[in-house]
């Protein structure tokens, strides 16, 4: 079986080595290839993102939001009760240097954040506000706050059921806690569900976590410097990414702990400048957000349209419930699994509540969205599908225009932010895909190197080609991870509650002490 796996890996690698050249050569017949791929994968994509009958609300978003609400109630609003303790853990106040693991609490948080903080925070929020109006921001914040409990649940299990190896390395994530947890509870099907999750994770890592990022980064760079072949961007990105990921999670964590704070400060700092310049409109902007949340202010779909867009954006942005972050958090140095659950709940707060809200506020305050002066409601575009904007902008161009209204040179800052967001997302998702790969094909340097080379080849393909159906499919794969993960979390959450009750009692009694470093 092992030999067969190695042969399969080598065959896959050989086939992929020529892919960048093939992608270039096939540009002429690319539409036909895309059409065939779309026809093959369309039913799966359609199933994952299918809306409830008579609405435009994808069932997968409700699947995530309902789970987040259940976990919030089941754990007694853990995201608020232990918020202060979460900050203390990230600072390292309770970190024992002798604990097993590979990275610190802060590094694990930075790695997971780099996988979620990305283009969705820039372009996705603009789409949500452009369609659902400022009110979408309120529902986005609510979904982000609820999502903190989902992260807490999955990341606690990630550490609890991780594999620790003699050389100090670890492997963890949903595939491990599903198979081990189900086995512990005497439940059938754990191994099958773990394999299914791993397959979806690899597909999602190569597509949404890789090719899409390279593609969008190239589009942003070429928009600034002028048009040039995408494979050039792809090769540069592939070289830099490979240099980072070849060193494993420690190397990735060392990069993300520097890149994530920098890109966060760069982006949030620019947003704060806009808000300070327009400080007199901040109160008005929040008024628009709250009014729009419950009335819609005339946007397409009214209040329901705002709710749908806000929940959708939050779900797509912070990935709470998807299970991806649990893979990064599993590598943390700790003997208390619950501590990483506490740390991980900060992720949706930073990603959705802070960064996404900043983007939304800038768009509202810059008044890129056109208001009818006679009614005070937002005016719709000709199609009636979204709010009319000053220059007809949408997505990333709307965000760029909003910032440029206060900082003329902001498109250059945005280009840097997009490149950093894309880069950090790729290196984090390379680790997620790698751990799913080694779960299926076994641990080992050869197996790991094969995946890392494949991953970097796909960076070149993503930057060079137009791969719409592939991206749709990989996005669907990422949310298919959530279907498997959340289904299993419902069975496993009672194990997390035991951990929480035990830790809370020991923390209260003073048995768990701070460390001086």
PEFEN-V958272 format. One line per field, one symbol per residue. phi: phi as a letter, one per 20 degrees, with the letter a starting at -180 (. if undefined). psi: psi as a letter, one per 30 degrees, with the letter a starting at -180 (. if undefined). burial: 1 if it has 16 or more other C-alpha atoms within 10 Angstrom, else 0. A space follows every 50 residues. Layout:
phi=???
psi=???
burial=???
This chain:
phi=.ffffffffffffgfegefgfffffegfdgfffgffffffeggfffffdf efgncdefffffgfffffffffffemlgfefdfffgfffffnfdeegeff pdcfgfffffffffedfafffeefffffffeemgggfgfffffffffgff fgfffffgfgdfeddgeneccbpgfeffffffffemeenfffffffffff ffffffefebgffffffffffffeeofbgfffgffffgffffgeffenff fffffffefffffffgfffffffffffdgfdffffffffffffdcnlnfg nlgffffgffffffffeelfofnfffffffefeaddgfffffffffgfff fefefffggffffffflfeedfffdnefeefgfmebffdgdmfblfffff fffffdcfefgfffffffffffffffffffffffffffffdnfqfffffg fffggffffffffedecgfffgffffffffgfffffgffffeffffffff fffffffffnfedfded
psi=eeeeeeeeeeeeeeefefeeeeeeegeegeeeeeeeeeeefeeeeeeegk lkkglgjkfeeeeeeeeeeeeeeeghhefeegeeeeeeeefgfgkjffkl lflleeeeeeeeeffejbfefeeeeeeeeeeflfffeeeeeeeeeefeee eeeefeeeeeglkklfgfllklaeeefeeeeeeefgklgeeeeeeeeeee eeeeefdegdeeeeeeeeeeeffeflklkffeeeeeeeeeeeeeffgaee eeeeeefeeeeeeeeeeeeeeeeeeeeheffeeeeeeeeeefefffhglk fbeeeeeeeeeeeeefefgkfefeffeeffgljlfjefefeeefffefee eeedeeeeeeeeeeefhfkkkjfffglkkllefgflkkleggllbefeee eeefffjegefeeeeeeeeeeeeeeeeefeeeeeeeefeefllkeeeeee eeeeeeefeeeeffljheeeeeeeeeeefeeeeeeeeeeeefffeeeeee eeeeeeeefgejllkk.
burial=00000100100010010011001100000100010011001001100111 10000011111111101110110010111000001101110101110001 11111111111111111111111111111111111111111111111111 11111111111111000011111111111111000000011011111111 11111111111111111111110000000110111011001101100111 01111110110011001101110110000011001101111111111111 11111111111111111111111111111111111011111111111111 11101111111111110111100000111100000111100011111111 11111110011111111111111111111111111111111100001101 11111111111111111011111111111111111101100110110011 00100000000000000
